[in-house]
Amino acid sequence: MRLYAQTPARRTRQVLVDVIAVALIAAAVWAALAVREVVMLLAEPGRTVESSGDSLAEELGNAGDAASDVPLIGDVLQRPLRSAADASSGLADAGASLQDTVGQVADVVTAVLIVGPVLVVLLLWLPPRLLWIRRSSTLRRLTAAPGGADLLALRALTGPPGALAGLPAPPGGWADAWRHGDRQAIGDLSRLALEHVGLRP
């Protein structure tokens, strides 16, 4: 299986298109990850709220524990401090929830920004490349098969008419030479069919 053409011009075009396709895919991934970093900045307030809520809950909890040691009114003092500590824990949970939500949004946005462009690039780039690989493999097998040169010559005759313009036509024309089994004409035509897809005889 041949991945690239043998003729320099077509091979250069194929390599160039492959490099551009890979570069576009890499750029799409890089841009998506950069956007993810920007989206994740929205989670910073959530981290701050979570950290502040945890710290406040811990301080209020410690204050409540200390207040419980006050004789006679310790339980009365401890209750509001415990309630405030619980509220602070709820604040910390809200901060954590905000971070989770931002993380999920960032994941979805990143996936869309990667999958969309990469899918477009693959749909535009991969089918022609695979088609060329299959076609070149078929022509190489045809070249080695008995009567393959005749079939390649017929392919050149039925292909784009402009391709024959560069070759000096034999007396009677290409079709007549092919019908009469002119080996020189058949060789020229089969070579032309191979060169058309970037292969050498």
GROMACS elastic network, one bead per residue, 0.5 to 0.9 nm:
[ bonds ]
;  ai    aj funct       b0    kb
    1   133     6  0.71327   500
    1   134     6  0.82827   500
    1   136     6  0.82265   500
    1   137     6  0.60842   500
    2     5     6  0.74452   500
    2   133     6  0.63553   500
    2   134     6  0.89172   500
    2   136     6  0.72496   500
    2   137     6  0.69777   500
    3   129     6  0.82986   500
    3   130     6  0.87854   500
    3   132     6  0.83986   500
    3   133     6  0.59677   500
    3   136     6  0.88935   500
    4     7     6  0.89383   500
    4    10     6  0.82473   500
    4    11     6  0.56767   500
    4    12     6  0.89121   500
    4    14     6  0.68229   500
    4    15     6  0.77396   500
    4   132     6  0.87157   500
    4   133     6  0.77571   500
    4   198     6  0.83678   500
    5     8     6  0.74520   500
    5     9     6  0.86452   500
    5    10     6  0.60513   500
    5    12     6  0.85766   500
    5    14     6  0.77605   500
    5   132     6  0.89214   500
    5   133     6  0.89685   500
    5   136     6  0.83134   500
    5   197     6  0.74095   500
    5   199     6  0.58097   500
    5   200     6  0.86937   500
    6     9     6  0.88143   500
    6    10     6  0.77179   500
    6    11     6  0.63824   500
    6   195     6  0.86712   500
    6   198     6  0.56349   500
    6   199     6  0.50805   500
    6   200     6  0.62856   500
    7    10     6  0.57988   500
    7    11     6  0.60125   500
    7    12     6  0.85631   500
    7   195     6  0.73113   500
    7   197     6  0.87845   500
    7   198     6  0.50190   500
    7   199     6  0.61939   500
    7   200     6  0.70691   500
    8    11     6  0.50593   500
    8    12     6  0.59145   500
    8    13     6  0.85789   500
    8   198     6  0.81480   500
    9    12     6  0.52373   500
    9    13     6  0.63839   500
    9    14     6  0.87721   500
    9   198     6  0.82204   500
   10    13     6  0.50638   500
   10    14     6  0.61606   500
   10    15     6  0.86366   500
   10   197     6  0.80725   500
   10   198     6  0.58929   500
   11    14     6  0.50722   500
   11    15     6  0.61410   500
   11    16     6  0.84667   500
   11   198     6  0.73995   500
   12    15     6  0.52130   500
   12    16     6  0.60121   500
   12    17     6  0.85641   500
   13    16     6  0.50529   500
   13    17     6  0.60929   500
   13    18     6  0.85374   500
   14    17     6  0.51790   500
   14    18     6  0.61249   500
   14    19     6  0.86079   500
   14   129     6  0.81500   500
   15    18     6  0.50416   500
   15    19     6  0.61112   500
   15    20     6  0.85673   500
   16    19     6  0.51467   500
   16    20     6  0.61560   500
   16    21     6  0.85923   500
   17    20     6  0.50613   500
   17    21     6  0.60803   500
   17    22     6  0.86231   500
   17   125     6  0.78103   500
   18    21     6  0.50953   500
   18    22     6  0.61914   500
   18    23     6  0.84834   500
   18   125     6  0.77990   500
   18   129     6  0.89009   500
   19    22     6  0.51967   500
   19    23     6  0.59882   500
   19    24     6  0.85296   500
   20    24     6  0.60452   500
   20    25     6  0.85886   500
   21    24     6  0.51355   500
   21    25     6  0.62566   500
   21    26     6  0.86287   500
   21   121     6  0.63890   500
   21   122     6  0.77976   500
   21   125     6  0.68761   500
   22    25     6  0.51125   500
   22    26     6  0.61220   500
   22    27     6  0.85218   500
   22   121     6  0.88141   500
   23    26     6  0.50401   500
   23    27     6  0.59998   500
   23    28     6  0.85356   500
   24    28     6  0.60908   500
   24    29     6  0.86379   500
   24   117     6  0.82111   500
   24   118     6  0.78164   500
   24   121     6  0.74086   500
   25    28     6  0.51128   500
   25    29     6  0.63056   500
   25    30     6  0.86221   500
   25   114     6  0.81163   500
   25   117     6  0.72936   500
   25   118     6  0.54930   500
   25   121     6  0.71958   500
   25   122     6  0.87396   500
   26    29     6  0.51739   500
   26    30     6  0.60923   500
   26    31     6  0.85443   500
   26   118     6  0.88681   500
   27    30     6  0.50211   500
   27    31     6  0.59665   500
   27    32     6  0.84297   500
   28    31     6  0.51763   500
   28    32     6  0.60632   500
   28    33     6  0.86113   500
   28   113     6  0.69802   500
   28   114     6  0.57821   500
   28   115     6  0.87601   500
   28   116     6  0.89451   500
   28   117     6  0.64101   500
   28   118     6  0.69980   500
   29    32     6  0.51289   500
   29    33     6  0.61957   500
   29    34     6  0.85911   500
   29   110     6  0.83904   500
   29   113     6  0.76390   500
   29   114     6  0.54375   500
   29   115     6  0.88596   500
   29   117     6  0.89610   500
   29   118     6  0.83592   500
   30    33     6  0.52130   500
   30    34     6  0.61628   500
   30    35     6  0.86744   500
   30   114     6  0.87543   500
   31    34     6  0.50015   500
   31    35     6  0.61690   500
   31    36     6  0.85477   500
   31   110     6  0.88745   500
   31   113     6  0.78893   500
   31   114     6  0.83554   500
   32    35     6  0.51043   500
   32    36     6  0.61691   500
   32    37     6  0.87658   500
   32   109     6  0.77027   500
   32   110     6  0.50774   500
   32   111     6  0.77797   500
   32   112     6  0.83768   500
   32   113     6  0.53342   500
   32   114     6  0.59881   500
   33    37     6  0.63282   500
   33    38     6  0.87851   500
   33   110     6  0.64585   500
   33   113     6  0.88294   500
   33   114     6  0.86848   500
   34    37     6  0.51496   500
   34    38     6  0.65047   500
   34    39     6  0.88002   500
   34   110     6  0.89496   500
   35    38     6  0.50496   500
   35    39     6  0.61753   500
   35    40     6  0.85406   500
   35   106     6  0.81108   500
   35   109     6  0.80693   500
   35   110     6  0.72036   500
   35   113     6  0.87628   500
   36    39     6  0.50462   500
   36    40     6  0.60212   500
   36    41     6  0.87124   500
   36   103     6  0.88452   500
   36   105     6  0.89701   500
   36   106     6  0.53103   500
   36   107     6  0.73931   500
   36   109     6  0.72655   500
   36   110     6  0.59527   500
   37    40     6  0.50958   500
   37    41     6  0.65562   500
   37   106     6  0.81722   500
   38    41     6  0.53102   500
   38    42     6  0.75288   500
   38   106     6  0.88181   500
   39    42     6  0.56500   500
   39    43     6  0.77483   500
   39   102     6  0.71808   500
   39   103     6  0.82190   500
   39   105     6  0.79556   500
   39   106     6  0.58237   500
   39   109     6  0.87694   500
   40    43     6  0.53359   500
   40    44     6  0.74229   500
   40    99     6  0.83321   500
   40   102     6  0.64106   500
   40   103     6  0.65774   500
   40   105     6  0.88889   500
   40   106     6  0.65325   500
   41    44     6  0.54552   500
   41    45     6  0.83278   500
   41   102     6  0.87950   500
   42    45     6  0.66925   500
   42    46     6  0.78437   500
   42    98     6  0.88653   500
   42    99     6  0.80930   500
   42   102     6  0.66971   500
   43    46     6  0.51368   500
   43    47     6  0.63952   500
   43    48     6  0.88193   500
   43    95     6  0.85267   500
   43    96     6  0.89466   500
   43    98     6  0.66277   500
   43   100     6  0.81801   500
   43   101     6  0.84266   500
   43   102     6  0.57993   500
   43   103     6  0.75670   500
   44    47     6  0.50482   500
   44    48     6  0.62632   500
   44    49     6  0.86246   500
   44    99     6  0.77097   500
   45    49     6  0.60480   500
   45    50     6  0.84668   500
   45    95     6  0.74603   500
   45    98     6  0.84179   500
   45    99     6  0.84246   500
   46    49     6  0.50521   500
   46    50     6  0.60059   500
   46    51     6  0.84754   500
   46    92     6  0.83689   500
   46    94     6  0.75541   500
   46    96     6  0.61371   500
   46    97     6  0.77230   500
   46    98     6  0.54301   500
   46    99     6  0.54609   500
   47    50     6  0.50774   500
   47    51     6  0.60377   500
   47    52     6  0.84629   500
   47    92     6  0.85976   500
   47    95     6  0.60319   500
   47    96     6  0.68193   500
   47    98     6  0.84140   500
   47    99     6  0.68538   500
   48    51     6  0.51709   500
   48    52     6  0.59961   500
   48    53     6  0.83635   500
   48    92     6  0.88847   500
   48    95     6  0.74092   500
   49    52     6  0.51268   500
   49    53     6  0.58437   500
   49    54     6  0.84214   500
   49    91     6  0.68505   500
   49    92     6  0.59474   500
   49    93     6  0.87658   500
   49    94     6  0.77764   500
   49    95     6  0.50312   500
   49    96     6  0.81247   500
   50    53     6  0.51103   500
   50    54     6  0.60602   500
   50    55     6  0.85337   500
   50    89     6  0.83606   500
   50    91     6  0.67288   500
   50    93     6  0.65367   500
   50    94     6  0.71984   500
   50    96     6  0.58922   500
   51    54     6  0.52214   500
   51    55     6  0.61613   500
   51    56     6  0.85649   500
   51    92     6  0.66979   500
   51    95     6  0.81881   500
   52    55     6  0.51284   500
   52    56     6  0.59969   500
   52    57     6  0.84265   500
   52    88     6  0.82999   500
   52    91     6  0.84531   500
   52    92     6  0.71234   500
   53    56     6  0.51194   500
   53    57     6  0.59465   500
   53    58     6  0.84555   500
   53    85     6  0.86505   500
   53    87     6  0.84710   500
   53    89     6  0.57789   500
   53    90     6  0.76510   500
   53    91     6  0.54020   500
   53    93     6  0.81297   500
   53    95     6  0.82035   500
   54    57     6  0.51231   500
   54    58     6  0.61063   500
   54    59     6  0.86266   500
   54    85     6  0.88238   500
   54    88     6  0.67593   500
   54    89     6  0.60224   500
   54    91     6  0.81678   500
   54    92     6  0.56944   500
   54    93     6  0.88293   500
   55    58     6  0.51335   500
   55    59     6  0.61882   500
   55    60     6  0.85798   500
   55    88     6  0.84208   500
   55    92     6  0.89693   500
   56    59     6  0.50887   500
   56    60     6  0.59896   500
   56    61     6  0.83151   500
   56    84     6  0.87502   500
   56    85     6  0.68880   500
   56    88     6  0.61031   500
   56    89     6  0.81284   500
   57    60     6  0.51623   500
   57    61     6  0.58963   500
   57    62     6  0.85114   500
   57    82     6  0.85241   500
   57    84     6  0.73459   500
   57    86     6  0.66776   500
   57    87     6  0.77076   500
   57    89     6  0.56934   500
   57    92     6  0.86044   500
   58    61     6  0.50322   500
   58    62     6  0.61656   500
   58    63     6  0.85706   500
   58    85     6  0.70118   500
   58    88     6  0.87225   500
   58    89     6  0.87225   500
   59    62     6  0.50947   500
   59    63     6  0.61141   500
   59    64     6  0.85403   500
   59    85     6  0.78237   500
   60    64     6  0.60089   500
   60    65     6  0.85320   500
   60    81     6  0.56937   500
   60    82     6  0.67787   500
   60    83     6  0.88983   500
   60    84     6  0.67959   500
   60    85     6  0.51362   500
   60    86     6  0.89124   500
   60    88     6  0.85694   500
   61    64     6  0.50037   500
   61    65     6  0.62036   500
   61    66     6  0.86016   500
   61    78     6  0.87611   500
   61    81     6  0.67888   500
   61    82     6  0.60087   500
   61    84     6  0.84874   500
   61    85     6  0.57052   500
   61    86     6  0.86111   500
   62    65     6  0.50453   500
   62    66     6  0.61850   500
   62    67     6  0.85576   500
   62    81     6  0.89774   500
   63    66     6  0.50126   500
   63    67     6  0.60186   500
   63    68     6  0.86027   500
   63    78     6  0.77989   500
   63    81     6  0.69091   500
   63    82     6  0.86238   500
   64    68     6  0.61759   500
   64    69     6  0.89591   500
   64    74     6  0.86371   500
   64    75     6  0.88218   500
   64    77     6  0.71685   500
   64    79     6  0.73592   500
   64    80     6  0.81075   500
   64    81     6  0.51569   500
   64    82     6  0.59414   500
   64    85     6  0.85848   500
   65    68     6  0.52736   500
   65    69     6  0.70601   500
   65    74     6  0.89732   500
   65    78     6  0.68779   500
   65    81     6  0.88808   500
   65    82     6  0.87095   500
   66    69     6  0.55757   500
   66    70     6  0.74949   500
   66    74     6  0.84082   500
   66    78     6  0.80854   500
   67    70     6  0.54890   500
   67    71     6  0.89828   500
   67    73     6  0.83615   500
   67    74     6  0.52242   500
   67    75     6  0.74948   500
   67    76     6  0.86197   500
   67    77     6  0.58104   500
   67    78     6  0.54427   500
   67    81     6  0.85438   500
   68    71     6  0.78417   500
   68    73     6  0.77901   500
   68    75     6  0.53844   500
   68    76     6  0.80855   500
   68    77     6  0.68823   500
   68    78     6  0.54605   500
   68    79     6  0.88933   500
   69    72     6  0.89669   500
   69    73     6  0.88226   500
   69    74     6  0.56772   500
   69    75     6  0.83837   500
   70    73     6  0.61975   500
   70    75     6  0.81873   500
   70    77     6  0.83788   500
   71    74     6  0.57386   500
   71    75     6  0.88199   500
   72    75     6  0.77065   500
   72    76     6  0.85209   500
   73    76     6  0.51977   500
   73    77     6  0.62668   500
   73    78     6  0.86041   500
   74    77     6  0.52146   500
   74    78     6  0.60167   500
   74    79     6  0.88070   500
   75    78     6  0.50128   500
   75    79     6  0.63062   500
   76    79     6  0.57282   500
   76    80     6  0.76647   500
   77    80     6  0.63903   500
   77    81     6  0.69312   500
   78    81     6  0.52633   500
   78    82     6  0.60680   500
   78    83     6  0.86722   500
   79    82     6  0.51643   500
   79    83     6  0.62325   500
   79    84     6  0.86580   500
   80    84     6  0.60984   500
   80    85     6  0.85210   500
   81    84     6  0.50580   500
   81    85     6  0.61257   500
   81    86     6  0.86392   500
   82    86     6  0.61831   500
   82    87     6  0.86155   500
   83    86     6  0.50682   500
   83    87     6  0.62236   500
   83    88     6  0.86057   500
   84    87     6  0.50013   500
   84    88     6  0.61577   500
   84    89     6  0.86430   500
   85    88     6  0.50020   500
   85    89     6  0.62486   500
   85    90     6  0.87113   500
   86    89     6  0.50062   500
   86    90     6  0.63408   500
   86    91     6  0.87133   500
   87    91     6  0.63216   500
   87    92     6  0.87473   500
   88    92     6  0.62845   500
   88    93     6  0.86456   500
   89    93     6  0.62144   500
   89    94     6  0.86334   500
   90    94     6  0.62062   500
   90    95     6  0.86951   500
   91    94     6  0.50422   500
   91    95     6  0.63705   500
   91    96     6  0.87659   500
   92    95     6  0.50618   500
   92    96     6  0.63178   500
   92    97     6  0.86404   500
   93    96     6  0.50070   500
   93    97     6  0.60755   500
   93    98     6  0.85771   500
   94    98     6  0.61697   500
   94    99     6  0.86852   500
   95    98     6  0.51140   500
   95    99     6  0.63929   500
   95   100     6  0.88049   500
   96    99     6  0.51053   500
   96   100     6  0.63204   500
   96   101     6  0.87286   500
   97   100     6  0.50521   500
   97   101     6  0.61912   500
   97   102     6  0.86155   500
   98   101     6  0.51158   500
   98   102     6  0.61523   500
   98   103     6  0.85107   500
   99   102     6  0.51435   500
   99   103     6  0.60448   500
   99   104     6  0.86300   500
  100   103     6  0.50236   500
  100   104     6  0.62085   500
  100   105     6  0.86632   500
  101   104     6  0.51600   500
  101   105     6  0.62256   500
  101   106     6  0.85479   500
  102   105     6  0.50873   500
  102   106     6  0.60301   500
  102   107     6  0.85789   500
  103   106     6  0.50211   500
  103   107     6  0.61716   500
  103   108     6  0.87378   500
  104   107     6  0.50548   500
  104   108     6  0.62989   500
  104   109     6  0.86387   500
  105   108     6  0.51951   500
  105   109     6  0.61065   500
  105   110     6  0.84633   500
  106   109     6  0.51723   500
  106   110     6  0.59563   500
  106   111     6  0.84916   500
  107   110     6  0.51575   500
  107   111     6  0.60911   500
  107   112     6  0.86332   500
  108   111     6  0.51518   500
  108   112     6  0.61865   500
  108   113     6  0.85729   500
  109   112     6  0.52100   500
  109   113     6  0.60764   500
  109   114     6  0.85790   500
  110   113     6  0.51321   500
  110   114     6  0.61192   500
  110   115     6  0.84774   500
  111   114     6  0.52165   500
  111   115     6  0.58356   500
  111   116     6  0.82321   500
  112   115     6  0.52931   500
  112   116     6  0.57407   500
  112   117     6  0.84965   500
  113   116     6  0.57821   500
  113   117     6  0.67099   500
  113   118     6  0.85663   500
  114   117     6  0.60346   500
  114   118     6  0.60393   500
  114   119     6  0.83806   500
  115   118     6  0.52633   500
  115   119     6  0.57630   500
  115   120     6  0.85194   500
  116   119     6  0.53161   500
  116   120     6  0.63733   500
  116   121     6  0.88098   500
  117   120     6  0.50838   500
  117   121     6  0.61631   500
  117   122     6  0.85480   500
  118   121     6  0.51180   500
  118   122     6  0.60461   500
  118   123     6  0.85150   500
  119   122     6  0.51085   500
  119   123     6  0.60465   500
  119   124     6  0.85874   500
  120   123     6  0.51709   500
  120   124     6  0.62185   500
  120   125     6  0.85038   500
  121   124     6  0.52384   500
  121   125     6  0.58796   500
  121   126     6  0.79927   500
  122   125     6  0.51079   500
  122   126     6  0.52108   500
  122   127     6  0.78587   500
  123   126     6  0.59106   500
  123   127     6  0.65066   500
  123   128     6  0.89771   500
  124   127     6  0.68562   500
  124   128     6  0.75651   500
  125   128     6  0.60895   500
  125   129     6  0.65184   500
  125   130     6  0.89381   500
  126   129     6  0.51536   500
  126   130     6  0.60580   500
  126   131     6  0.84345   500
  127   130     6  0.51652   500
  127   131     6  0.59306   500
  127   132     6  0.85370   500
  128   132     6  0.60939   500
  128   133     6  0.86135   500
  129   132     6  0.51719   500
  129   133     6  0.62683   500
  129   134     6  0.86893   500
  130   133     6  0.50396   500
  130   134     6  0.61392   500
  130   135     6  0.84758   500
  131   134     6  0.51658   500
  131   135     6  0.60011   500
  131   136     6  0.84941   500
  132   135     6  0.50084   500
  132   136     6  0.59317   500
  132   137     6  0.84213   500
  132   197     6  0.77061   500
  133   136     6  0.52661   500
  133   137     6  0.61498   500
  133   138     6  0.86216   500
  134   137     6  0.51659   500
  134   138     6  0.61842   500
  134   139     6  0.86857   500
  135   138     6  0.50758   500
  135   139     6  0.61877   500
  135   140     6  0.86125   500
  135   197     6  0.81327   500
  136   139     6  0.50806   500
  136   140     6  0.60878   500
  136   141     6  0.86048   500
  136   194     6  0.83148   500
  136   197     6  0.69847   500
  136   198     6  0.82891   500
  136   199     6  0.73807   500
  137   140     6  0.51274   500
  137   141     6  0.62498   500
  137   142     6  0.85287   500
  138   141     6  0.52136   500
  138   142     6  0.60799   500
  138   143     6  0.86247   500
  139   143     6  0.60582   500
  139   144     6  0.87561   500
  139   148     6  0.86825   500
  139   152     6  0.78330   500
  139   193     6  0.88023   500
  139   194     6  0.72283   500
  139   199     6  0.87594   500
  140   143     6  0.50897   500
  140   144     6  0.65923   500
  140   145     6  0.88558   500
  140   194     6  0.84977   500
  140   199     6  0.84138   500
  140   201     6  0.87110   500
  141   144     6  0.53005   500
  141   145     6  0.62937   500
  141   148     6  0.82991   500
  142   145     6  0.50825   500
  142   146     6  0.80606   500
  142   147     6  0.82549   500
  142   149     6  0.76288   500
  142   151     6  0.78353   500
  142   152     6  0.76206   500
  143   146     6  0.80051   500
  143   147     6  0.82170   500
  143   149     6  0.59679   500
  143   151     6  0.87217   500
  143   152     6  0.75140   500
  143   190     6  0.84579   500
  143   194     6  0.89395   500
  143   201     6  0.79227   500
  144   147     6  0.86409   500
  144   148     6  0.65360   500
  144   149     6  0.84268   500
  145   148     6  0.50571   500
  145   149     6  0.82336   500
  146   149     6  0.78779   500
  146   150     6  0.89608   500
  147   150     6  0.53658   500
  147   151     6  0.66227   500
  147   152     6  0.88619   500
  148   151     6  0.51231   500
  148   152     6  0.61425   500
  148   153     6  0.85051   500
  148   190     6  0.85580   500
  149   152     6  0.50318   500
  149   153     6  0.60394   500
  149   154     6  0.85688   500
  149   186     6  0.66563   500
  149   187     6  0.67529   500
  149   189     6  0.83202   500
  149   190     6  0.55291   500
  149   191     6  0.85415   500
  150   153     6  0.50238   500
  150   154     6  0.62145   500
  150   155     6  0.86145   500
  150   178     6  0.77366   500
  150   181     6  0.82745   500
  150   183     6  0.89464   500
  150   186     6  0.61796   500
  150   187     6  0.82642   500
  150   189     6  0.85880   500
  150   190     6  0.72007   500
  151   155     6  0.61466   500
  151   156     6  0.86812   500
  151   190     6  0.77679   500
  152   156     6  0.62964   500
  152   157     6  0.86603   500
  152   186     6  0.82009   500
  152   187     6  0.89352   500
  152   189     6  0.70262   500
  152   191     6  0.79803   500
  152   192     6  0.85053   500
  152   193     6  0.59434   500
  152   194     6  0.76715   500
  153   156     6  0.50733   500
  153   157     6  0.62687   500
  153   158     6  0.87379   500
  153   178     6  0.74214   500
  153   185     6  0.82126   500
  153   186     6  0.54118   500
  153   187     6  0.73187   500
  153   188     6  0.77108   500
  153   191     6  0.79212   500
  153   192     6  0.79059   500
  153   193     6  0.67671   500
  154   158     6  0.61999   500
  154   159     6  0.84306   500
  154   175     6  0.85078   500
  154   178     6  0.76949   500
  154   186     6  0.84397   500
  154   189     6  0.76979   500
  154   190     6  0.79241   500
  154   193     6  0.87529   500
  155   158     6  0.52140   500
  155   159     6  0.59049   500
  155   189     6  0.82738   500
  155   190     6  0.78351   500
  155   193     6  0.64586   500
  156   159     6  0.50136   500
  156   160     6  0.76787   500
  156   161     6  0.85524   500
  156   163     6  0.78994   500
  156   164     6  0.78022   500
  156   189     6  0.57423   500
  156   190     6  0.67137   500
  156   191     6  0.87423   500
  156   192     6  0.64628   500
  156   194     6  0.86939   500
  156   196     6  0.85356   500
  157   160     6  0.79805   500
  157   161     6  0.75834   500
  157   164     6  0.78408   500
  157   174     6  0.74296   500
  157   175     6  0.70312   500
  157   178     6  0.88658   500
  157   189     6  0.73717   500
  157   193     6  0.86938   500
  158   161     6  0.76811   500
  159   162     6  0.86528   500
  159   163     6  0.76462   500
  159   164     6  0.88809   500
  159   193     6  0.82184   500
  160   163     6  0.57583   500
  160   164     6  0.78358   500
  161   164     6  0.57519   500
  161   165     6  0.70764   500
  162   165     6  0.51834   500
  162   166     6  0.77192   500
  163   166     6  0.64714   500
  163   167     6  0.81164   500
  163   192     6  0.76831   500
  163   193     6  0.89036   500
  163   196     6  0.79527   500
  164   167     6  0.55438   500
  164   168     6  0.81795   500
  164   169     6  0.80895   500
  164   174     6  0.87241   500
  164   189     6  0.82887   500
  164   192     6  0.80015   500
  165   168     6  0.75009   500
  165   169     6  0.83457   500
  167   188     6  0.83398   500
  169   172     6  0.80016   500
  169   173     6  0.55977   500
  169   174     6  0.60811   500
  169   185     6  0.85472   500
  170   173     6  0.54002   500
  170   174     6  0.63101   500
  170   176     6  0.88015   500
  170   177     6  0.70059   500
  170   185     6  0.72547   500
  171   174     6  0.81289   500
  171   176     6  0.84648   500
  171   177     6  0.78128   500
  172   175     6  0.79848   500
  172   176     6  0.58100   500
  172   177     6  0.69121   500
  173   176     6  0.55325   500
  173   177     6  0.63458   500
  173   178     6  0.87793   500
  174   177     6  0.51150   500
  174   178     6  0.61182   500
  174   179     6  0.85969   500
  174   185     6  0.70364   500
  174   186     6  0.86757   500
  174   189     6  0.83582   500
  175   178     6  0.51044   500
  175   179     6  0.61313   500
  175   180     6  0.86566   500
  176   179     6  0.50924   500
  176   180     6  0.62346   500
  176   181     6  0.86637   500
  176   182     6  0.87500   500
  177   180     6  0.52459   500
  177   181     6  0.62499   500
  177   182     6  0.51983   500
  177   183     6  0.84706   500
  177   184     6  0.88338   500
  177   185     6  0.62183   500
  177   186     6  0.76722   500
  178   181     6  0.51179   500
  178   182     6  0.58999   500
  178   183     6  0.81101   500
  178   185     6  0.66417   500
  178   186     6  0.60065   500
  178   189     6  0.87551   500
  179   182     6  0.77809   500
  181   184     6  0.87657   500
  181   185     6  0.80800   500
  181   186     6  0.71172   500
  182   185     6  0.53671   500
  182   186     6  0.60774   500
  182   187     6  0.85417   500
  183   187     6  0.59241   500
  183   188     6  0.85176   500
  184   187     6  0.50955   500
  184   188     6  0.62274   500
  184   189     6  0.86175   500
  185   188     6  0.50778   500
  185   189     6  0.60718   500
  185   190     6  0.85124   500
  186   189     6  0.50740   500
  186   190     6  0.59875   500
  186   191     6  0.84077   500
  187   190     6  0.52066   500
  187   191     6  0.60476   500
  187   192     6  0.85108   500
  188   191     6  0.51296   500
  188   192     6  0.61503   500
  188   193     6  0.87397   500
  189   193     6  0.62433   500
  189   194     6  0.87379   500
  190   193     6  0.50184   500
  190   194     6  0.63178   500
  190   195     6  0.85949   500
  190   201     6  0.80615   500
  191   194     6  0.51950   500
  191   195     6  0.60977   500
  191   196     6  0.85269   500
  191   199     6  0.85433   500
  191   200     6  0.70790   500
  191   201     6  0.58789   500
  192   195     6  0.50425   500
  192   196     6  0.60275   500
  192   197     6  0.89930   500
  193   196     6  0.51658   500
  193   197     6  0.70890   500
  193   198     6  0.89948   500
  193   199     6  0.85808   500
  194   197     6  0.56427   500
  194   198     6  0.63678   500
  194   200     6  0.60389   500
  194   201     6  0.66802   500
  195   199     6  0.50122   500
  195   200     6  0.59865   500
  195   201     6  0.80689   500
  196   199     6  0.74188   500
